[in-house]
Amino acid sequence: MTVENQFTKYAKDYDDHNIIQRIVSKALVREIEGKPQKILELGCGSGQIIRQIDWEFDSYKAIDFSRSMCELHPKNKKIVVKCFDFDSLEFQEDIKDERYDLIISSSAMQWSKNIKELLANILPKTKQFRGVLFTSDTFKEIYEITKKEKSILSLQEIKEAFSSYNATFEVFEYKLHFENKKELFDYIKNSGVGGESKLDFKEAKNLYKNYNYDFLSFEVVFVTI
Ligand SMILES: C[S@@+](CC[C@H](N)C(=O)[O-])C[C@H]1O[C@@H](n2cnc3c(N)ncnc32)[C@H](O)[C@@H]1O
């Protein structure tokens, strides 16, 4: 399943299974400097970030490649939602002549297929960047069992991509505890953080049998420019 399909399939359940995304998006919004007037958000989902922005702004453009997520996102005269892949030429073309006071992205850019190009496209257009990305150490105990290739960027790849932009990084690890295995595995399925690494029936059964932790671990990096 592609990342896009995964979010489309679970778009309705997503808001019940996104505790970590909610925590990090709140922290991200708290770190914004001033009251930016022209804002671009990448991977907006159902609107976690916009719901926390409590000042008047001139314009807010929110991008997401999942149509279902775009439908859920709040819209009005000042908030435009566009269904774009942030790695695409169409998106580059769309923002070509625009300038922003803030570009923000929460829990989305770790899936970029070409983060260096994405950064070269967006960063010269903004005064302020605030991003939080999951790293490939998210669900690390699971990958130790499945040995599957990780579908999201590692901390090193993220730091390397931002290396020419004078960025500062803050890394946090979270552990989310569950009462039982079913709840834990339901969370993975519905949270949308698992990415596209799909297990066949035998692999999934093996993982269920051998996953002996009562928690899931997440690693995120906050990037400030
Ligand atoms: C974990 S959700 C986070 C949503 C929201 N920012 C939040 O904090 O709740 C990641 C979002 O990024 C979107 N996304 C992932 N890769 C994308 C891409 N290449 N282009 C546009 N959106 C993307 C997904 O569709 C999904 O809505």
The ligand as a Gaussian input file, in Angstrom:
#p B3LYP/6-31G(d) Opt

LIG

0 1
 C        0.907000      11.651000      10.059000
 S       -0.062000      12.686000       9.035000
 C        0.104000      14.250000       9.801000
 C       -1.016000      15.162000       9.465000
 C       -0.995000      16.506000      10.192000
 N        0.122000      17.317000       9.767000
 C       -0.962000      16.279000      11.694000
 O       -0.029000      16.764000      12.345000
 O       -1.878000      15.642000      12.219000
 C        0.925000      12.895000       7.564000
 C        0.194000      13.586000       6.421000
 O        1.156000      13.844000       5.381000
 C        0.563000      13.551000       4.137000
 N        1.656000      13.280000       3.196000
 C        2.607000      12.307000       3.270000
 N        3.428000      12.378000       2.225000
 C        2.990000      13.422000       1.449000
 C        3.427000      13.994000       0.219000
 N        4.483000      13.485000      -0.448000
 N        2.769000      15.065000      -0.272000
 C        1.689000      15.579000       0.393000
 N        1.213000      15.072000       1.558000
 C        1.864000      14.007000       2.081000
 C       -0.360000      12.373000       4.412000
 O       -1.374000      12.251000       3.429000
 C       -0.905000      12.732000       5.796000
 O       -2.095000      13.475000       5.737000

